[in-house]
Amino acid sequence: MDASVYHQAAEWAAEQFGLEAHSVLGVMQRHWETEFGGWWALRSLGDEQVFWQDYAARLAAGLGLRAEQGTALVAQFPYHAFMKPAPQARRVLLELRRRGLKTGVLSNTLPDIWPTLQAIGVADVVDVALSSCLLGVHKPEAEVFLLAAQALEAEPAAVLFLDDKLENVSAARAVGMRAELVDLSGQAEGAIWELEGVLALV
């Protein structure tokens, strides 16, 4: 998540609705923390649309605004606006494509994953994008990795899976995938610290 976007959203709401930016910032952050994971059971784009409508209404109530003002705030700063790409992501994806390899994204996220990929500038270099909500199973459940391999038209053993959570890496290995932990903070020993390190593995 790009924390700076929270500040932009708070300043926008303060200007538009006559609120105090610092207060808006606090309410927005607490609201997301409260609502986080509420999308876990969503299974369609329609479900997601209803979720965001309800989300906006509850955010408006927390800010003392009308429901339509909450809708305007969420429309101006949608979920994907808060996302930012991992360093080197696009460069690595382009190189993998140049080598003739198929790439995919498997994310525990809301049904519509493509706006996020577009927002971070990698949608055009990803072959398969899978939302756990649409699949109906989430990482680290074994089935989700098998579905990902199927979507890539590959056997699990032919897939190199990367994740920043060790439990997901372990689960991918358990179904036969090659899997590596990614830790861009450079703290986890044995992990990939820079995405360009992936290129040496394929």
C-alpha positions as CSV (number, residue, x, y, z in Angstrom):
1,M,0.0,0.0,0.0
2,D,1.2,3.5,-0.8
3,A,0.7,5.5,2.4
4,S,1.1,8.8,0.6
5,V,-2.2,8.2,-1.2
6,Y,-4.0,8.3,2.2
7,H,-2.7,11.8,2.7
8,Q,-3.8,12.9,-0.8
9,A,-7.2,11.4,-0.2
10,A,-7.5,13.2,3.2
11,E,-6.5,16.5,1.7
12,W,-9.0,16.1,-1.2
13,A,-11.8,15.2,1.2
14,A,-10.9,18.2,3.5
15,E,-11.1,20.6,0.5
16,Q,-14.2,19.1,-1.0
17,F,-16.3,18.6,2.2
18,G,-14.9,21.2,4.6
19,L,-13.2,18.7,6.9
20,E,-9.9,18.6,8.8
21,A,-7.4,16.6,6.8
22,H,-5.7,15.0,9.8
23,S,-9.1,13.8,11.2
24,V,-10.0,12.4,7.7
25,L,-6.7,10.6,7.6
26,G,-7.3,8.9,10.9
27,V,-10.9,7.8,10.0
28,M,-9.8,6.4,6.7
29,Q,-7.0,4.4,8.1
30,R,-9.1,3.0,11.0
31,H,-12.0,2.3,8.6
32,W,-9.7,0.2,6.3
33,E,-8.3,-1.7,9.2
34,T,-11.8,-2.5,10.4
35,E,-13.0,-3.5,6.9
36,F,-9.9,-5.4,5.8
37,G,-10.8,-9.0,5.1
38,G,-14.5,-8.2,4.7
39,W,-14.1,-9.0,1.1
40,W,-12.9,-12.6,1.7
41,A,-16.2,-14.2,0.8
42,L,-16.9,-12.1,-2.3
43,R,-17.3,-14.4,-5.4
44,S,-18.3,-12.1,-8.3
45,L,-17.7,-8.6,-9.7
46,G,-21.3,-7.8,-8.6
47,D,-20.4,-8.8,-5.0
48,E,-17.4,-6.5,-5.1
49,Q,-19.6,-3.6,-6.4
50,V,-22.0,-4.0,-3.5
51,F,-19.0,-4.3,-1.1
52,W,-17.6,-1.0,-2.2
53,Q,-21.0,0.7,-2.0
54,D,-21.4,-0.4,1.6
55,Y,-17.8,0.5,2.3
56,A,-18.3,4.0,1.0
57,A,-21.5,4.4,3.1
58,R,-19.8,3.3,6.3
59,L,-16.8,5.5,5.6
60,A,-19.2,8.5,5.0
61,A,-20.9,7.8,8.4
62,G,-17.5,7.7,10.1
63,L,-16.7,11.1,8.6
64,G,-20.1,12.6,9.3
65,L,-20.8,12.9,5.5
66,R,-23.8,11.9,3.4
67,A,-23.6,8.6,1.6
68,E,-23.1,10.1,-1.8
69,Q,-20.1,12.1,-0.5
70,G,-18.6,8.8,0.7
71,T,-19.2,7.4,-2.7
72,A,-17.5,10.3,-4.3
73,L,-14.4,9.9,-2.1
74,V,-14.1,6.2,-2.9
75,A,-14.6,6.9,-6.6
76,Q,-11.9,9.5,-6.5
77,F,-9.5,7.2,-4.6
78,P,-10.4,3.6,-5.4
79,Y,-8.6,0.7,-3.9
80,H,-6.2,0.2,-6.7
81,A,-5.0,3.9,-6.4
82,F,-3.3,2.8,-3.1
83,M,-1.3,0.1,-4.7
84,K,2.3,0.5,-5.9
85,P,4.5,-1.8,-7.9
86,A,7.4,-3.7,-6.4
87,P,10.8,-2.3,-7.6
88,Q,12.0,-3.9,-10.8
89,A,8.6,-5.7,-11.3
90,R,8.0,-4.5,-14.9
91,R,11.6,-4.9,-16.0
92,V,11.6,-8.5,-14.7
93,L,8.3,-9.3,-16.3
94,L,9.4,-7.9,-19.6
95,E,12.6,-10.0,-19.5
96,L,10.6,-13.2,-18.7
97,R,8.3,-12.5,-21.6
98,R,11.4,-11.9,-23.9
99,R,12.6,-15.4,-22.8
100,G,9.3,-16.9,-23.9
101,L,8.0,-17.7,-20.4
102,K,4.4,-17.3,-19.3
103,T,3.8,-15.2,-16.2
104,G,0.9,-15.1,-13.8
105,V,-0.3,-13.3,-10.7
106,L,-2.1,-15.2,-7.9
107,S,-3.4,-12.9,-5.3
108,N,-5.6,-13.2,-2.2
109,T,-7.6,-10.2,-3.2
110,L,-11.0,-8.9,-4.4
111,P,-12.6,-10.4,-7.5
112,D,-11.5,-7.7,-10.0
113,I,-7.7,-7.9,-10.0
114,W,-7.1,-6.2,-13.3
115,P,-7.5,-2.5,-12.2
116,T,-4.7,-3.0,-9.7
117,L,-2.4,-4.5,-12.3
118,Q,-3.2,-1.6,-14.6
119,A,-2.6,0.9,-11.9
120,I,0.8,-0.4,-11.1
121,G,1.7,-0.7,-14.8
122,V,2.1,-4.4,-15.3
123,A,-1.2,-5.5,-16.8
124,D,0.2,-5.7,-20.3
125,V,3.0,-8.0,-19.3
126,V,1.0,-10.5,-17.2
127,D,-0.5,-13.5,-19.0
128,V,-2.7,-14.8,-16.3
129,A,-4.2,-12.9,-13.3
130,L,-6.1,-14.9,-10.7
131,S,-8.1,-13.5,-7.8
132,S,-8.6,-15.9,-4.9
133,C,-12.1,-14.5,-4.4
134,L,-13.2,-15.5,-7.9
135,L,-11.5,-18.9,-7.6
136,G,-13.3,-19.4,-4.3
137,V,-10.2,-20.6,-2.5
138,H,-7.3,-18.6,-1.0
139,K,-3.6,-19.1,-0.5
140,P,-2.3,-21.2,1.2
141,E,-5.0,-23.8,0.3
142,A,-3.5,-26.5,-1.9
143,E,-6.3,-26.2,-4.5
144,V,-5.5,-22.6,-5.4
145,F,-2.0,-23.5,-6.5
146,L,-3.3,-26.3,-8.7
147,L,-5.9,-23.9,-10.3
148,A,-3.1,-21.5,-11.0
149,A,-1.0,-24.2,-12.7
150,Q,-4.0,-25.2,-14.7
151,A,-4.6,-21.5,-15.8
152,L,-1.0,-21.4,-16.9
153,E,-1.5,-24.6,-18.8
154,A,1.5,-26.1,-17.0
155,E,2.2,-28.9,-14.6
156,P,2.9,-27.7,-11.0
157,A,6.5,-28.9,-11.3
158,A,7.0,-26.5,-14.2
159,V,5.9,-23.5,-12.2
160,L,8.2,-21.2,-10.3
161,F,6.0,-19.6,-7.5
162,L,7.1,-16.5,-5.6
163,D,5.5,-15.1,-2.5
164,D,6.3,-12.8,0.4
165,K,4.7,-15.2,2.9
166,L,6.5,-18.4,3.9
167,E,3.3,-20.3,4.5
168,N,2.3,-19.8,0.9
169,V,5.8,-20.8,-0.3
170,S,5.6,-24.0,1.7
171,A,2.1,-24.8,0.4
172,A,3.2,-24.3,-3.2
173,R,6.1,-26.6,-2.6
174,A,3.7,-29.2,-1.1
175,V,1.8,-29.5,-4.4
176,G,5.0,-29.9,-6.4
177,M,5.9,-26.3,-7.5
178,R,9.3,-24.7,-7.2
179,A,8.7,-21.9,-4.8
180,E,10.8,-19.1,-3.4
181,L,10.3,-16.5,-0.7
182,V,10.6,-12.9,-1.7
183,D,11.5,-10.3,1.0
184,L,12.2,-6.9,-0.5
185,S,13.2,-5.6,2.9
186,G,16.3,-7.7,2.7
187,Q,15.8,-9.3,6.1
188,A,14.8,-12.9,5.6
189,E,17.8,-15.1,5.1
190,G,17.6,-17.3,2.0
191,A,14.9,-15.1,0.4
192,I,15.1,-13.2,-2.8
193,W,15.8,-9.6,-1.8
194,E,15.5,-8.1,-5.3
195,L,13.1,-9.2,-8.0
196,E,15.9,-9.3,-10.6
197,G,17.2,-12.3,-8.6
198,V,14.3,-14.3,-10.1
199,L,16.0,-14.1,-13.5
200,A,18.8,-16.4,-12.3
201,L,16.3,-19.1,-11.4
202,V,14.7,-19.5,-14.8
